[in-house]
Structures are given as structure tokens and as C-alpha cells.
């Protein structure tokens, strides 16, 4: 990185640092850290089954400043939240920290130490423009930011490449935070840009990038907060990979990518009797959605936006009907489905709309014709609340750190 990825974010982080920790000592080295949010462009709940995904890093991010403090304690000032401390007196999982910000610090410290880093205390102040609980991977951005800060401050045996950093962040979220996420969120944050990822090999996922701006093809990426924090549906989220992997287990496999689809078809009545309808149709979604990812990537490579949009609409229908991560519990409150219905009403067959990310809450994703963007955002905000909708752009810079 040669230029500051987010100058305004750096400025705000410096303000927070001075407010919380005072002026850096004379001669202290200041480290700037940046990690973007991400949007899942294609591949809804395919990553944890070893499938394919397209994702892009966004123009919202974690931006921070880190300075070594000469102690054994990491002090973190998160803009808008109370400052907290984590002593590096032990880096193993602590059950009492599960679900807290402190566990992310400890988890990433464990990972960077395992990569040869020498743990030491530092002060870290950051601001985050990634909406929390909206499915844009604010937690993955924070994990990656901690990782890049620790890598630079502590030194490692070798530079940490983006996929390795993503795997470190995933383990932290799985083992320390207690959320059974796949690798897509962290990989997109660490890689930057628009990327196709294949997770069949869990030790070394494959990735390729494409320089593409949706707006050059006449469409804007708009994400809409549905008014329900997806973090409240962790159990519903966790049930998705659990059910898919229970099906895989019947074939002696861990993930659906390892299961022969024709073998699944042959045993479907038996599987339905044992696991029920939902687990079976979630498996059906996996294979269908995985194929859609490849077809959408081919469409983007050839800049065939109309085919991409048609396949995106098909993906949204599969998530709603088969994956069933739009409505957590049947009842009068269905915020994600309401938002999808409102968006469809405005688009009226133009563009595309689908559930975004983990689902059950968070955000929906819309590809909106450029001439309709202002009307789309105005109407969605009038129905869901001011500030619910935002026009995003794909950015090229992934998680990184730079000495100032």
C-alpha cells in the first residue's frame, strides 16, 4: 500500500487515539491499519460447504492507529464504545470472553503468535464505518485489522498472505467468539476487490480477482438494512451448516462439496425421513447455488450484466424457498422478507434483489439501474427508516497496514 486507503478514517482514528491514550511518546512509531467491509455478490451459504463464492470489498472500513505501549496489555479504543483492555498473560480460549470484543483480540494474538510473532502490548484506536449487525462483516474487518496490526508490531516468520490471514480470522471467530462462520467473509476482507473463491480445499482455498465496476455496466450496488440485527439469529445461522453437514455425514463426509449429488438423489427419501424436509432442501440449495456462482462469474467475465442479473434473481429465490434464511420464525414480523418485497415493488422487474450474507436479518442486496438509484433509496428509506439504504462501490484495497 503506497497511499492511505481512507484519509478521513485515519484522521478520526488519530483523534480517538489522542483522546483515549494521549499524544504518542516522542519517537513512537505510528501504524495505520485498514480493513474493508464486504458484500457477498454470489454464493449464499456455500463457503462452509467447500463451495464457490463471489465477494467484493466495499468502501466502508475499519481504520485505526496502533502504537506499542511497552506493557503486556492491548488497549483498544473503538469509536463510540467503551475502551477495553486485554492482558496477554495467556492466549488460550477463555469461555467467559465468548461473544465479546476482547476475545477477538486474544484469538488474533494467538494466531499471530503461532505465526512467529512476539506478543507485546499496544494501544489501538479505530473507527468503523462498516454497519454493525448488517451482514457486511464488521467482525471480520476488525479481526483482520487486529491481525495486520499485530503482524507489523510483533513481527512474524513470514509475511502473512491474505488467505492465511483470513483463515486466522475465521479460527478466531469460530473458536474464540463462538460463531461457526465459513471463510468467505474474512477472505473477501483480506483479499480486497471483486474475487471468485473456491473453498473445496480448506487448507488452501483458490481465489481469482476481476477488475470490474458494476456502474460501468449501468447498475449500482445498494444494500438495505432490514431493521433486524442478524447477530440476534446466531442459532438460526448455525443451524444452516449444521443441517447441511448432517446430510454430508450420512455419506461419511464432512461437507456437501465432498458428496456426490446423484448419491444424494438416490437416498433422498431416506434422508428426508431421518433429517426432515428443511435439511434436505438446504442441501438442494447448496448444489443449485454453487452452480449459479460459476455461471454468474462467467457472465461478469464477459460483462454480460443481464445474464448476471437473471441468475442473481434465481439465487435470491433459492435462498428464500430452499435455504430459508430470510424468515427466522414464521409470524407477523418478517423484516427481511418485507424489505425484499418493498425492493421488488420498486424495481418492478428491473435489476435484481436478494437476501445478503448470513440472512435472517442484516441486509438485502439490490442491483439498481443507475437512473433509479435516488428513487430507490428515497422510497426504501421512507418505508424502512432514514439511512436504511446505501449506495456502495467495490474497492481494491484489502486488509493492510502501513507505518506513518
C-alpha positions as CSV (number, residue, x, y, z in Angstrom):
1,X,0.0,0.0,0.0
2,X,1.5,3.4,-1.0
3,X,-1.4,5.7,-0.4
4,X,-3.6,6.0,2.7
5,X,-6.7,3.9,1.9
6,X,-9.1,6.1,3.9
7,X,-7.7,9.5,4.8
8,X,-10.8,10.6,6.7
9,X,-10.8,7.3,8.7
10,X,-7.1,7.8,9.6
11,X,-7.9,11.4,10.8
12,X,-10.7,10.2,13.0
13,X,-8.6,7.3,14.4
14,X,-5.9,9.8,15.3
15,X,-8.4,11.9,17.2
16,X,-9.7,8.9,19.1
17,X,-6.2,7.8,19.9
18,X,-5.2,11.2,21.4
19,X,-8.5,11.4,23.4
20,X,-8.1,8.0,24.9
21,X,-4.3,7.5,25.2
22,X,-2.8,11.0,24.9
23,X,-0.2,12.2,22.5
24,X,2.1,9.4,21.3
25,X,5.5,9.5,23.0
26,X,8.3,11.3,21.1
27,X,9.8,8.9,18.6
28,X,7.0,6.4,18.8
29,X,6.1,4.7,15.5
30,X,2.5,5.0,14.4
31,X,1.0,2.2,12.4
32,X,-2.1,2.9,10.2
33,X,-4.4,-0.2,9.7
34,X,-7.2,-0.6,7.2
35,X,-9.7,-3.4,6.7
36,X,-12.8,-3.0,4.4
37,X,-16.3,-4.4,4.8
38,X,-17.5,-6.9,2.2
39,X,-20.5,-7.8,0.2
40,X,-21.4,-11.3,-0.9
41,X,-22.1,-11.0,-4.5
42,X,-22.9,-14.7,-5.2
43,X,-22.8,-17.9,-3.1
44,X,-25.3,-17.8,-0.3
45,X,-24.1,-20.3,2.4
46,X,-21.8,-22.2,0.0
47,X,-18.5,-21.4,1.6
48,X,-18.8,-23.5,4.7
49,X,-19.6,-26.5,2.5
50,X,-16.5,-26.1,0.4
51,X,-18.3,-24.4,-2.4
52,X,-17.8,-21.3,-4.6
53,X,-18.4,-17.6,-3.8
54,X,-18.0,-14.2,-5.4
55,X,-17.5,-11.4,-3.0
56,X,-16.3,-7.8,-3.1
57,X,-14.7,-5.4,-0.6
58,X,-16.6,-2.2,0.0
59,X,-16.0,1.5,0.5
60,X,-16.7,1.2,4.2
61,X,-13.9,0.0,6.6
62,X,-12.2,-0.3,9.9
63,X,-9.4,2.4,10.1
64,X,-7.1,2.6,13.0
65,X,-3.8,3.7,14.5
66,X,-1.7,1.4,16.7
67,X,1.3,2.3,18.8
68,X,3.4,-0.1,21.0
69,X,2.9,0.8,24.7
70,X,5.7,-1.2,26.4
71,X,3.4,-3.3,28.5
72,X,1.8,-6.8,28.3
73,X,-1.6,-5.3,27.6
74,X,-3.5,-4.4,24.5
75,X,-5.7,-1.3,25.0
76,X,-8.5,-0.8,22.4
77,X,-10.5,2.4,21.8
78,X,-13.4,1.6,19.4
79,X,-15.1,4.8,18.3
80,X,-18.5,5.1,20.1
81,X,-17.8,2.2,22.5
82,X,-16.0,2.0,25.9
83,X,-12.3,1.4,25.8
84,X,-11.3,-2.0,26.9
85,X,-8.1,-3.9,27.8
86,X,-6.8,-7.4,27.1
87,X,-3.8,-8.7,29.0
88,X,-1.6,-11.0,27.0
89,X,-1.0,-13.3,30.0
90,X,-2.5,-16.3,28.2
91,X,-3.7,-16.7,24.7
92,X,-5.9,-19.8,25.0
93,X,-9.7,-19.6,24.7
94,X,-11.5,-18.2,27.7
95,X,-15.1,-19.2,27.8
96,X,-16.1,-16.1,29.8
97,X,-14.9,-13.9,26.9
98,X,-17.0,-15.6,24.3
99,X,-19.1,-13.1,22.2
100,X,-17.1,-10.1,23.4
101,X,-14.6,-7.8,21.6
102,X,-11.9,-8.9,23.9
103,X,-12.0,-12.5,22.6
104,X,-11.2,-11.2,19.1
105,X,-8.0,-9.6,20.4
106,X,-7.0,-12.7,22.2
107,X,-7.8,-15.0,19.3
108,X,-5.9,-13.0,16.8
109,X,-3.0,-12.7,19.3
110,X,-2.9,-16.5,19.5
111,X,-2.9,-16.8,15.7
112,X,-0.1,-14.2,15.1
113,X,2.0,-15.7,17.9
114,X,1.6,-19.1,16.3
115,X,3.0,-17.5,13.1
116,X,6.1,-16.4,14.9
117,X,5.1,-13.0,16.3
118,X,6.3,-12.0,19.7
119,X,3.2,-10.7,21.7
120,X,3.6,-7.3,23.3
121,X,1.2,-4.6,24.4
122,X,0.0,-1.8,22.2
123,X,-2.6,0.9,22.1
124,X,-5.1,0.7,19.2
125,X,-7.7,3.3,18.3
126,X,-10.1,2.7,15.4
127,X,-13.2,3.9,13.8
128,X,-15.5,1.6,11.9
129,X,-17.9,2.7,9.1
130,X,-19.0,-0.9,8.4
131,X,-22.5,-1.1,9.8
132,X,-22.6,-3.5,12.8
133,X,-25.0,-6.4,12.6
134,X,-25.9,-5.6,9.0
135,X,-24.2,-8.6,7.4
136,X,-21.3,-6.6,5.9
137,X,-18.7,-8.4,8.1
138,X,-17.7,-5.7,10.5
139,X,-16.4,-8.5,12.8
140,X,-14.2,-9.9,10.0
141,X,-12.9,-6.4,9.3
142,X,-12.0,-6.0,13.0
143,X,-10.3,-9.4,13.1
144,X,-8.2,-8.6,10.0
145,X,-7.3,-5.2,11.4
146,X,-6.0,-6.7,14.6
147,X,-4.1,-9.3,12.6
148,X,-2.4,-6.8,10.4
149,X,-1.6,-4.6,13.4
150,X,-0.1,-7.5,15.3
151,X,1.9,-8.7,12.3
152,X,3.6,-5.3,11.9
153,X,4.1,-4.6,15.6
154,X,5.2,-8.1,16.6
155,X,7.0,-9.5,13.6
156,X,6.2,-12.9,12.1
157,X,8.4,-15.6,10.5
158,X,7.0,-14.7,7.0
159,X,4.6,-12.0,5.7
160,X,1.0,-13.2,6.2
161,X,-0.7,-13.6,2.8
162,X,-4.4,-12.6,2.5
163,X,-5.8,-16.2,2.6
164,X,-3.7,-17.2,5.6
165,X,-4.9,-14.0,7.4
166,X,-8.5,-14.9,6.5
167,X,-8.0,-18.4,7.9
168,X,-6.6,-17.0,11.1
169,X,-9.5,-14.6,11.4
170,X,-12.0,-17.4,10.8
171,X,-10.5,-19.6,13.5
172,X,-10.7,-16.7,15.9
173,X,-14.4,-16.2,15.1
174,X,-15.1,-19.9,15.3
175,X,-13.1,-20.8,18.4
176,X,-12.9,-17.6,20.5
177,X,-16.1,-15.7,19.5
178,X,-18.2,-18.9,19.2
179,X,-19.7,-18.3,15.7
180,X,-19.5,-21.2,13.2
181,X,-18.9,-19.0,10.2
182,X,-17.4,-20.0,6.9
183,X,-14.3,-18.4,5.3
184,X,-15.9,-16.1,2.7
185,X,-16.3,-13.0,5.0
186,X,-12.7,-13.0,6.1
187,X,-11.3,-13.9,2.7
188,X,-13.2,-11.0,1.0
189,X,-12.0,-8.6,3.6
190,X,-8.4,-9.7,3.3
191,X,-8.2,-10.0,-0.5
192,X,-9.9,-6.8,-1.5
193,X,-11.6,-6.1,-4.9
194,X,-14.0,-8.4,-6.6
195,X,-12.9,-12.0,-6.1
196,X,-14.1,-15.5,-7.0
197,X,-13.2,-18.1,-4.3
198,X,-13.3,-21.9,-4.3
199,X,-13.3,-23.4,-0.8
200,X,-13.1,-27.1,-1.7
201,X,-9.5,-27.2,-0.4
202,X,-9.8,-25.9,3.2
203,X,-6.1,-25.7,3.7
204,X,-5.6,-23.6,0.6
205,X,-8.7,-22.0,-0.9
206,X,-8.3,-20.8,-4.5
207,X,-9.1,-17.3,-5.5
208,X,-9.0,-15.1,-8.6
209,X,-9.8,-11.5,-9.0
210,X,-11.6,-9.4,-11.6
211,X,-11.3,-5.7,-12.1
212,X,-14.9,-4.7,-12.7
213,X,-17.2,-1.7,-11.7
214,X,-20.9,-2.6,-11.8
215,X,-21.6,1.1,-12.6
216,X,-19.7,0.8,-15.9
217,X,-22.4,-1.8,-16.8
218,X,-25.2,0.5,-15.8
219,X,-26.1,-0.7,-12.3
220,X,-25.4,0.4,-8.7
221,X,-24.8,-1.9,-5.7
222,X,-27.3,-0.9,-3.0
223,X,-27.5,-2.6,0.4
224,X,-30.5,-2.1,2.6
225,X,-30.6,-2.7,6.4
226,X,-33.8,-4.6,7.1
227,X,-34.2,-3.3,10.7
228,X,-33.2,-6.6,12.5
229,X,-29.7,-7.3,13.7
230,X,-28.5,-10.6,12.2
231,X,-26.4,-11.2,15.3
232,X,-29.7,-12.0,17.2
233,X,-30.1,-15.0,14.9
234,X,-26.8,-16.8,15.6
235,X,-28.6,-20.0,16.4
236,X,-30.7,-19.9,13.2
237,X,-27.5,-19.2,11.3
238,X,-25.6,-22.0,13.0
239,X,-28.4,-24.4,12.0
240,X,-27.7,-24.0,8.3
241,X,-24.2,-25.5,8.2
242,X,-25.2,-28.0,10.9
243,X,-28.1,-29.4,8.8
244,X,-26.0,-29.4,5.6
245,X,-23.2,-31.2,7.3
246,X,-25.5,-33.7,8.9
247,X,-26.5,-34.7,5.4
248,X,-22.9,-34.9,4.4
249,X,-22.2,-37.1,7.4
250,X,-24.6,-39.7,6.2
251,X,-22.2,-40.3,3.3
252,X,-19.1,-40.3,5.5
253,X,-18.1,-36.8,4.5
254,X,-17.7,-33.5,6.4
255,X,-19.1,-31.1,3.7
256,X,-21.5,-31.2,0.9
257,X,-18.8,-30.5,-1.7
258,X,-17.5,-34.0,-0.9
259,X,-20.9,-35.7,-1.5
260,X,-21.9,-37.0,-5.0
261,X,-25.1,-35.2,-5.9
262,X,-26.5,-38.3,-7.6
263,X,-25.9,-40.3,-4.5
264,X,-27.9,-37.7,-2.5
265,X,-30.7,-38.0,-5.0
266,X,-30.8,-41.8,-4.7
267,X,-31.1,-41.6,-0.9
268,X,-33.4,-38.6,-0.7
269,X,-36.5,-40.4,0.8
270,X,-34.3,-42.0,3.5
271,X,-32.6,-38.7,4.3
272,X,-35.9,-36.9,4.4
273,X,-37.3,-39.4,6.9
274,X,-34.2,-39.0,9.1
275,X,-33.5,-35.3,8.9
276,X,-36.7,-33.7,7.8
277,X,-37.6,-31.5,4.9
278,X,-35.6,-28.4,5.7
279,X,-32.2,-30.1,5.9
280,X,-32.8,-31.8,2.6
281,X,-33.9,-28.7,0.7
282,X,-31.0,-26.8,2.2
283,X,-28.7,-29.4,0.6
284,X,-30.6,-28.9,-2.7
285,X,-30.0,-25.2,-2.4
286,X,-26.2,-25.8,-2.0
287,X,-25.8,-27.6,-5.3
288,X,-28.1,-25.2,-7.2
289,X,-26.5,-22.1,-5.7
290,X,-23.0,-23.4,-6.3
291,X,-23.7,-23.8,-10.0
292,X,-25.2,-20.3,-10.1
293,X,-22.0,-18.8,-8.8
294,X,-20.0,-20.3,-11.6
295,X,-22.5,-19.1,-14.2
296,X,-22.5,-15.6,-12.7
297,X,-18.8,-15.4,-12.6
298,X,-18.7,-16.3,-16.3
299,X,-21.3,-13.6,-17.0
300,X,-19.2,-11.0,-15.2
301,X,-16.0,-12.0,-17.0
302,X,-17.8,-11.5,-20.3
303,X,-19.5,-8.3,-18.9
304,X,-22.9,-9.8,-19.6
305,X,-24.8,-7.9,-16.9
306,X,-28.3,-9.0,-18.0
307,X,-27.4,-12.7,-17.6
308,X,-25.8,-12.0,-14.3
309,X,-28.9,-10.2,-13.0
310,X,-31.2,-13.0,-14.1
311,X,-29.0,-15.6,-12.3
312,X,-28.9,-13.3,-9.3
313,X,-32.7,-13.3,-9.1
314,X,-32.7,-17.1,-9.3
315,X,-30.2,-17.2,-6.4
316,X,-32.5,-14.9,-4.3
317,X,-35.4,-17.2,-4.9
318,X,-33.4,-20.3,-3.9
319,X,-32.3,-18.6,-0.7
320,X,-35.9,-17.7,0.2
321,X,-37.5,-21.0,-0.7
322,X,-34.9,-23.7,-0.1
323,X,-32.2,-22.3,2.1
324,X,-34.9,-20.5,4.1
325,X,-32.6,-17.8,5.6
326,X,-35.0,-15.0,5.0
327,X,-37.5,-15.6,7.8
328,X,-36.2,-16.9,11.1
329,X,-39.6,-17.7,12.6
330,X,-43.0,-17.5,11.0
331,X,-45.1,-14.8,12.4
332,X,-46.2,-11.2,11.8
333,X,-42.7,-9.8,12.0
334,X,-40.7,-10.7,8.8
335,X,-38.3,-7.8,8.3
336,X,-36.1,-9.3,5.7
337,X,-39.0,-10.5,3.6
338,X,-40.7,-7.2,4.0
339,X,-37.6,-5.4,2.7
340,X,-37.3,-7.8,-0.2
341,X,-40.9,-7.2,-1.1
342,X,-40.5,-3.4,-1.0
343,X,-37.4,-3.6,-3.2
344,X,-39.1,-5.8,-5.7
345,X,-42.1,-3.4,-5.8
346,X,-39.8,-0.5,-6.7
347,X,-37.6,-2.4,-9.2
348,X,-40.6,-3.9,-11.0
349,X,-38.6,-6.5,-12.9
350,X,-35.5,-4.3,-13.4
351,X,-32.2,-5.1,-11.8
352,X,-32.1,-7.8,-9.1
353,X,-32.6,-8.2,-5.4
354,X,-31.7,-11.0,-2.9
355,X,-31.0,-11.7,0.7
356,X,-27.5,-10.8,1.6
357,X,-24.9,-12.8,3.6
358,X,-25.9,-15.0,6.5
359,X,-29.5,-13.8,6.3
360,X,-32.4,-13.8,8.9
361,X,-31.7,-10.1,9.4
362,X,-28.9,-7.8,8.4
363,X,-29.3,-6.6,4.9
364,X,-30.7,-7.3,1.5
365,X,-28.7,-6.6,-1.7
366,X,-30.0,-4.8,-4.8
367,X,-28.5,-4.1,-8.2
368,X,-30.3,-1.0,-9.2
369,X,-30.3,0.8,-12.6
370,X,-28.3,3.9,-12.3
371,X,-31.2,6.1,-13.2
372,X,-33.3,4.6,-10.5
373,X,-30.9,4.8,-7.6
374,X,-32.1,8.0,-6.0
375,X,-35.8,7.0,-6.2
376,X,-35.0,3.5,-4.9
377,X,-33.1,4.8,-1.8
378,X,-35.7,7.5,-1.1
379,X,-38.6,5.1,-1.2
380,X,-36.8,2.3,0.8
381,X,-35.8,4.8,3.4
382,X,-39.3,6.2,3.7
383,X,-40.6,2.6,4.4
384,X,-37.7,1.2,6.5
385,X,-36.3,4.4,8.1
386,X,-33.9,7.1,7.2
387,X,-30.4,5.8,6.4
388,X,-31.6,2.2,5.8
389,X,-30.2,2.2,2.2
390,X,-26.8,3.0,1.0
391,X,-25.1,3.1,-2.4
392,X,-21.8,1.2,-2.2
393,X,-18.8,0.8,-4.5
394,X,-16.3,-2.1,-4.8
395,X,-12.8,-1.1,-3.7
396,X,-9.5,-2.7,-4.5
397,X,-7.6,-2.5,-1.1
398,X,-7.9,-5.4,1.2
399,X,-6.7,-5.6,4.9
400,X,-3.4,-3.9,5.2
401,X,-1.1,-1.9,7.5
402,X,1.3,1.0,6.9
403,X,3.8,2.8,9.0
404,X,3.2,6.5,9.1
